Amino acid sequence: MKVKYKLKTITPVHIGSGEKLTTLDGFYANRNWHRVDLDQVLASRKIDPEQLAVTLSKRDFDWSSLDQQLNLSSGQHCAYRIPCPEPVGRTEVREAVKNAFGRPYIPGSSIKGALRTALLGSLILEDGETRQLAAEKLDQSLQRGRVRREWVGQPIERALLGKDPNHDLMRAIQVSDTLPIEAGRLEMGLAWTVTLSQGQDGDQLVQKRQGQREYKILVEQVPAQETMDLTIKIDPWLFRQTEMEQLGFSQQQQLLVTQFAQRSRNFSDQILKFDGSFFNDYGFDGSIVDFYYDLLDLLDSLPEGGMLLPVGWGTGWAAKTVTDIVTREDNDLWQEVRNTFRLGRLNVDDFPKTRRLLYQGQNPISPLGWVQLTPDEDVD
């Protein structure tokens, strides 16, 4: 079964390339980020390459110093220019992933990763015996000692989804990359970390700062309301009797895959309630609280096969791990996890105490990374 899906970004999405952009890559002018194309600059007769090399080596180099000579702010010699909410300054700038032709897209691996967490989470959430098994695996992992945080959940995944990549249940779900969009359709987003801070009236959510450091990042992002195409295929051959026996797949796992859309909706419902309640409990900006409740209403109204998924950077703890679900009925195990990895302030119930939100100036706008997938047509 192969189905074409329409992906719509409900909130802006940042999938990083792993690269951090600097003043050598572009500059800010007229409320835009201008990404300079060095090849075009070198091909121009308006500049001496040797002199440019000397200029680029200066510590305080900024492309805007060459703007008048090269007319960069008009778009000449630039790969693209996109809206940017504030001057870059010393704020870290993270690049969006792009294909070989410089066009942004959302990788199928990012969507499949979100589906993987959703299916694993729904399986644990809906079955007490499975949750107990996951808790035992988590505890065993912690008892081994010196376990890295990013690998602590691996025994749970192996127990529930397959013992190794060759026997992994997610082999049955194949997700394509989205079709790319033009780079000029990106935008630069200002992502702030908000955190619980002790005040006179108790803990309250504030923009995180330590001394002169502001915990904010500029990210190239696919804007909200962007529509992209992709396909999701379920491989039926892996669920023939012989293959299931060889791979060790159960009927329950087969059902999990065939119901992946509904299962992912159940998990997203938990995440939206978890984060929405967090902002509501601390009296944070009402528009953000309303945003989560609006997403819950949207989730309920989706057609059959439709999904809401948290994808990419900045979606938070609840979207990336099933630890909260595994330890929900075992506070001792949860405290053991927190003690082992020093997660948040101890003796404070809420974890995580931070979230990432997009800001416009001092006003929070929305969370990051929520996309809607709606089945469009059967491909075969």
BELGINOR-V920073 format. One record per residue. N is the residue number from 1. RES is the residue in three letters. NEAR is the number of other ideal C-beta (glycine too) atoms within 10 Angstrom. Layout:
# BELGINOR-V920073
N;RES;NEAR
N;RES;NEAR
This chain:
# BELGINOR-V920073
1;MET;11
2;LYS;14
3;VAL;18
4;LYS;14
5;TYR;24
6;LYS;16
7;LEU;23
8;LYS;16
9;THR;21
10;ILE;19
11;THR;25
12;PRO;27
13;VAL;29
14;HIS;25
15;ILE;22
16;GLY;16
17;SER;13
18;GLY;7
19;GLU;13
20;LYS;12
21;LEU;18
22;THR;11
23;THR;19
24;LEU;12
25;ASP;18
26;GLY;26
27;PHE;25
28;TYR;22
29;ALA;16
30;ASN;10
31;ARG;11
32;ASN;19
33;TRP;25
34;HIS;26
35;ARG;21
36;VAL;21
37;ASP;17
38;LEU;13
39;ASP;10
40;GLN;14
41;VAL;19
42;LEU;12
43;ALA;11
44;SER;15
45;ARG;5
46;LYS;11
47;ILE;16
48;ASP;10
49;PRO;10
50;GLU;8
51;GLN;9
52;LEU;16
53;ALA;10
54;VAL;10
55;THR;15
56;LEU;13
57;SER;8
58;LYS;9
59;ARG;5
60;ASP;6
61;PHE;16
62;ASP;15
63;TRP;24
64;SER;15
65;SER;13
66;LEU;20
67;ASP;16
68;GLN;9
69;GLN;10
70;LEU;19
71;ASN;14
72;LEU;23
73;SER;18
74;SER;12
75;GLY;13
76;GLN;15
77;HIS;22
78;CYS;23
79;ALA;18
80;TYR;22
81;ARG;22
82;ILE;19
83;PRO;13
84;CYS;23
85;PRO;16
86;GLU;15
87;PRO;13
88;VAL;19
89;GLY;8
90;ARG;8
91;THR;13
92;GLU;13
93;VAL;20
94;ARG;20
95;GLU;18
96;ALA;24
97;VAL;18
98;LYS;19
99;ASN;11
100;ALA;5
101;PHE;7
102;GLY;13
103;ARG;16
104;PRO;26
105;TYR;19
106;ILE;25
107;PRO;18
108;GLY;17
109;SER;12
110;SER;22
111;ILE;26
112;LYS;17
113;GLY;17
114;ALA;25
115;LEU;24
116;ARG;19
117;THR;23
118;ALA;26
119;LEU;24
120;LEU;26
121;GLY;25
122;SER;24
123;LEU;22
124;ILE;22
125;LEU;19
126;GLU;14
127;ASP;14
128;GLY;10
129;GLU;7
130;THR;18
131;ARG;20
132;GLN;14
133;LEU;16
134;ALA;25
135;ALA;20
136;GLU;15
137;LYS;20
138;LEU;23
139;ASP;17
140;GLN;12
141;SER;18
142;LEU;16
143;GLN;10
144;ARG;9
145;GLY;7
146;ARG;5
147;VAL;16
148;ARG;8
149;ARG;12
150;GLU;9
151;TRP;10
152;VAL;19
153;GLY;20
154;GLN;13
155;PRO;18
156;ILE;24
157;GLU;20
158;ARG;14
159;ALA;14
160;LEU;21
161;LEU;19
162;GLY;18
163;LYS;12
164;ASP;7
165;PRO;8
166;ASN;9
167;HIS;14
168;ASP;16
169;LEU;23
170;MET;19
171;ARG;16
172;ALA;22
173;ILE;19
174;GLN;14
175;VAL;21
176;SER;17
177;ASP;17
178;THR;24
179;LEU;13
180;PRO;16
181;ILE;18
182;GLU;10
183;ALA;18
184;GLY;15
185;ARG;14
186;LEU;27
187;GLU;20
188;MET;23
189;GLY;27
190;LEU;18
191;ALA;22
192;TRP;20
193;THR;16
194;VAL;23
195;THR;18
196;LEU;22
197;SER;13
198;GLN;10
199;GLY;9
200;GLN;5
201;ASP;7
202;GLY;8
203;ASP;16
204;GLN;15
205;LEU;22
206;VAL;14
207;GLN;16
208;LYS;18
209;ARG;14
210;GLN;7
211;GLY;5
212;GLN;6
213;ARG;9
214;GLU;14
215;TYR;15
216;LYS;17
217;ILE;19
218;LEU;22
219;VAL;26
220;GLU;28
221;GLN;29
222;VAL;28
223;PRO;16
224;ALA;17
225;GLN;10
226;GLU;20
227;THR;13
228;MET;20
229;ASP;12
230;LEU;21
231;THR;18
232;ILE;24
233;LYS;15
234;ILE;15
235;ASP;14
236;PRO;11
237;TRP;8
238;LEU;17
239;PHE;17
240;ARG;10
241;GLN;7
242;THR;8
243;GLU;14
244;MET;15
245;GLU;9
246;GLN;12
247;LEU;18
248;GLY;11
249;PHE;22
250;SER;10
251;GLN;9
252;GLN;11
253;GLN;20
254;GLN;15
255;LEU;10
256;LEU;21
257;VAL;20
258;THR;15
259;GLN;14
260;PHE;21
261;ALA;20
262;GLN;13
263;ARG;23
264;SER;23
265;ARG;20
266;ASN;16
267;PHE;29
268;SER;24
269;ASP;17
270;GLN;16
271;ILE;25
272;LEU;24
273;LYS;14
274;PHE;16
275;ASP;23
276;GLY;20
277;SER;12
278;PHE;20
279;PHE;23
280;ASN;15
281;ASP;12
282;TYR;17
283;GLY;11
284;PHE;18
285;ASP;15
286;GLY;10
287;SER;13
288;ILE;20
289;VAL;19
290;ASP;13
291;PHE;23
292;TYR;21
293;TYR;13
294;ASP;14
295;LEU;23
296;LEU;16
297;ASP;8
298;LEU;15
299;LEU;18
300;ASP;9
301;SER;8
302;LEU;16
303;PRO;8
304;GLU;8
305;GLY;16
306;GLY;19
307;MET;26
308;LEU;24
309;LEU;26
310;PRO;25
311;VAL;27
312;GLY;28
313;TRP;18
314;GLY;24
315;THR;24
316;GLY;19
317;TRP;17
318;ALA;23
319;ALA;25
320;LYS;15
321;THR;18
322;VAL;24
323;THR;23
324;ASP;17
325;ILE;22
326;VAL;28
327;THR;21
328;ARG;14
329;GLU;12
330;ASP;16
331;ASN;10
332;ASP;8
333;LEU;18
334;TRP;19
335;GLN;14
336;GLU;16
337;VAL;21
338;ARG;18
339;ASN;11
340;THR;16
341;PHE;14
342;ARG;9
343;LEU;17
344;GLY;17
345;ARG;14
346;LEU;10
347;ASN;7
348;VAL;12
349;ASP;8
350;ASP;12
351;PHE;17
352;PRO;14
353;LYS;19
354;THR;15
355;ARG;24
356;ARG;22
357;LEU;24
358;LEU;22
359;TYR;19
360;GLN;12
361;GLY;9
362;GLN;7
363;ASN;10
364;PRO;21
365;ILE;20
366;SER;20
367;PRO;27
368;LEU;25
369;GLY;26
370;TRP;28
371;VAL;25
372;GLN;19
373;LEU;25
374;THR;15
375;PRO;16
376;ASP;15
377;GLU;10
378;ASP;9
379;VAL;11
380;ASP;7
